[in-house]
Amino acid sequence: MMSQELILLVITSASMGFIHTLLGPDHYLPFIVISRARKWSLIKTSWITFLCGLGHIGSSVLLGIIGIMFGIEVSKLKMLESVRGNIAGWLFIAFGLVYFVWGLRRAFRNQPHEHLHFHNSGDNHIHKHTHIKEHTHIHNEEEAVNLTPWILFTIFVFGPCEPLIPLIMYPAAKGNFWDVALVTGVFGATTIITMLSIVIIMSLGVNLVRLKKIERYSHALAGATIFLCGVAIQFLGL
């Protein structure tokens, strides 16, 4: 039977996992906008979100375990988490900016245009198309390996879970390692479930919106959103 102290710790872990995720737009917005831009299925989006969330939690858990093993002070671990947070913020900014520029370049290349076709029969006509969506031209960028999920995963591995460190260090200081596992599991499960719930619900809503004329700018809009997430992390402390 759990003690009142452990029950309170579990409730705190669940609450912190939920609030930490909800207040951090970087936990869900990148998946939503990239999923829309790249037309990922909901299953693929959910799997990528889940794996990134697992990497996000796992890196902080590993750091906490190292801290427990070597008796590192919580303040030093939190300082290290802060450094990781700065790295993640700059990675989001860099990735978002590059993706935005690539998205603009792709949008301008995909601008509808006309070609005049001449036939031996004398039946000439004008053919209107876009190179990316309608024409059979092969482009190197379309053949390149899609690294976007791996880039997101790498950024999330660097992303810290600041509230988790003190939560697991408290029972660890008392030698209650089963309590450490329970607190970690509750925090991790709450964080990932919250991420998945927001991503799935918002993706379903976003997919109902018809962008029409600005559809070709979807990649640029995704890049701008990720860039702003990075700015929010780096300069607003979200």
C-alpha positions in Angstrom: 0.0 0.0 0.0 1.4 3.4 -0.9 2.1 5.9 1.8 0.5 9.3 1.7 3.8 10.8 0.9 4.2 8.6 -2.2 0.6 9.3 -3.3 1.3 13.0 -3.1 4.5 12.5 -5.1 2.6 10.5 -7.8 -0.1 13.1 -8.1 2.6 15.8 -8.3 4.4 13.9 -11.0 1.2 13.5 -13.1 0.3 17.1 -12.6 3.8 18.4 -13.5 3.9 16.1 -16.6 0.6 17.4 -17.8 1.4 21.1 -17.2 4.9 20.9 -18.5 3.7 19.5 -21.8 0.6 21.7 -22.1 2.6 24.9 -21.6 5.4 23.8 -23.9 4.1 24.3 -27.5 7.3 22.7 -28.8 5.9 19.4 -27.4 3.1 19.3 -30.0 3.1 22.1 -32.6 6.1 20.8 -34.7 4.3 17.4 -35.2 1.0 19.1 -36.1 2.4 21.5 -38.7 4.9 19.1 -40.3 2.3 16.3 -40.4 0.0 18.7 -42.3 2.7 19.9 -44.7 4.1 16.4 -45.4 0.6 14.8 -45.4 1.5 12.2 -42.9 -1.2 9.7 -41.8 -2.5 10.1 -38.3 -0.8 6.7 -37.4 2.6 7.9 -38.7 2.2 11.2 -36.9 1.3 9.4 -33.6 4.3 7.1 -33.9 6.7 9.9 -34.5 5.2 11.9 -31.6 5.5 8.8 -29.3 9.1 8.1 -30.2 10.1 11.7 -29.8 8.3 11.9 -26.4 10.1 8.7 -25.4 13.5 10.2 -26.3 12.6 13.4 -24.5 11.8 11.6 -21.3 14.5 8.9 -21.6 17.3 11.4 -21.8 16.3 13.2 -18.6 15.8 9.8 -16.9 19.3 8.8 -17.9 20.7 12.0 -16.6 18.8 11.5 -13.3 20.2 7.9 -13.0 23.7 9.2 -13.6 23.1 11.8 -10.9 21.9 9.2 -8.4 24.8 6.8 -9.2 27.5 9.5 -8.7 25.8 11.6 -6.1 25.5 14.7 -8.2 23.7 17.6 -6.6 20.2 18.5 -7.9 21.3 22.1 -8.5 24.1 20.8 -10.8 21.8 18.5 -12.7 19.3 21.4 -13.1 22.1 23.5 -14.5 22.9 20.8 -17.0 19.3 20.5 -18.0 19.3 24.3 -18.6 22.3 23.9 -20.9 20.4 21.1 -22.8 17.4 23.4 -23.0 19.5 26.1 -24.7 20.8 23.6 -27.2 17.3 22.3 -27.9 16.1 25.9 -28.4 18.8 26.8 -30.8 18.3 23.5 -32.7 14.5 24.3 -33.1 15.4 27.8 -34.3 18.0 26.5 -36.8 15.7 23.7 -38.1 12.7 26.0 -38.3 14.6 28.6 -40.3 16.1 26.1 -42.7 12.8 24.4 -43.2 11.1 27.8 -43.7 13.6 28.8 -46.4 13.3 25.4 -48.1 9.5 25.7 -47.9 9.5 29.1 -49.6 11.9 27.9 -52.3 9.6 24.9 -52.9 6.5 27.0 -53.0 7.9 29.4 -55.6 9.0 26.4 -57.7 5.5 25.0 -57.4 3.8 28.1 -58.7 1.4 27.2 -61.5 2.6 28.2 -64.9 1.8 27.5 -68.6 3.6 25.8 -71.4 2.7 26.0 -75.1 2.8 22.5 -76.7 3.3 22.1 -80.5 2.1 19.0 -82.3 2.9 17.8 -85.9 -0.9 17.7 -86.5 -1.0 21.4 -86.0 -3.1 21.0 -82.9 -1.3 23.3 -80.5 -2.5 23.8 -76.9 -1.4 25.4 -73.7 -0.7 23.1 -70.8 -1.0 24.6 -67.3 0.7 22.7 -64.4 2.9 22.7 -61.4 6.2 20.9 -61.5 5.9 19.2 -58.1 2.3 18.1 -57.9 1.1 17.5 -61.5 4.1 17.0 -63.7 6.2 13.9 -64.1 9.5 15.7 -63.7 11.8 14.0 -61.2 13.3 16.3 -58.6 16.3 15.4 -56.4 14.6 16.9 -53.3 11.7 14.5 -53.7 14.0 11.5 -54.0 16.1 12.5 -50.9 15.8 10.4 -47.8 13.3 12.1 -45.4 15.3 13.1 -42.4 12.6 15.2 -40.7 11.5 12.6 -38.2 15.2 11.9 -37.2 15.9 15.6 -36.8 12.8 16.0 -34.6 13.9 13.0 -32.5 17.4 14.4 -32.1 16.1 17.8 -30.9 13.7 16.1 -28.5 16.5 14.0 -27.0 18.3 17.3 -26.2 15.1 18.8 -24.8 15.1 18.6 -21.0 12.3 17.7 -18.6 13.2 20.1 -15.9 10.5 19.1 -13.4 11.5 15.4 -13.6 14.9 15.7 -12.0 13.9 16.9 -8.5 10.9 14.5 -8.6 13.1 11.5 -8.9 15.9 12.7 -6.7 13.7 13.1 -3.7 12.8 9.3 -3.4 16.3 8.4 -4.6 17.8 10.3 -1.6 15.8 8.0 0.7 16.9 4.9 -1.2 13.4 4.1 -2.5 14.3 3.1 -6.0 10.9 1.5 -6.7 9.4 4.8 -5.9 11.8 6.4 -8.3 10.6 4.0 -11.0 7.0 4.7 -10.2 7.4 8.5 -10.3 9.3 8.3 -13.5 6.7 6.1 -15.1 3.8 8.3 -14.1 5.6 11.5 -15.3 6.6 9.9 -18.5 3.3 8.3 -19.3 1.4 11.6 -18.5 3.8 13.6 -20.7 3.5 11.3 -23.7 -0.2 10.8 -23.4 -0.7 14.5 -23.2 1.5 15.0 -26.3 -0.4 12.4 -28.3 -3.8 13.7 -27.2 -3.0 17.3 -28.3 -1.3 16.2 -31.5 -4.2 13.9 -32.5 -7.0 16.3 -31.7 -5.4 19.3 -33.3 -4.3 17.3 -36.3 -7.8 16.2 -36.9 -9.0 19.8 -36.6 -6.2 21.2 -38.9 -6.8 18.6 -41.6 -10.4 19.9 -41.9 -9.1 23.3 -42.9 -8.8 23.8 -46.6 -5.8 26.1 -47.3 -6.4 26.2 -51.1 -4.3 29.1 -52.4 -1.8 28.9 -49.6 -1.5 25.1 -49.7 1.8 25.4 -51.5 3.2 27.5 -48.6 2.4 24.7 -46.0 6.1 23.8 -45.6 7.1 27.4 -45.2 4.4 27.9 -42.6 5.5 24.7 -40.8 9.1 26.0 -40.7 8.0 29.4 -39.4 6.0 27.7 -36.6 8.9 25.6 -35.6 11.2 28.7 -35.7 8.8 30.5 -33.4 8.7 27.5 -31.0 12.5 27.7 -30.8 12.3 31.5 -30.1 9.7 30.9 -27.4 11.9 28.3 -25.7 15.1 30.3 -26.0 13.9 33.8 -25.1 10.5 33.3 -23.3 11.4 30.3 -21.3 8.5 28.1 -22.4 
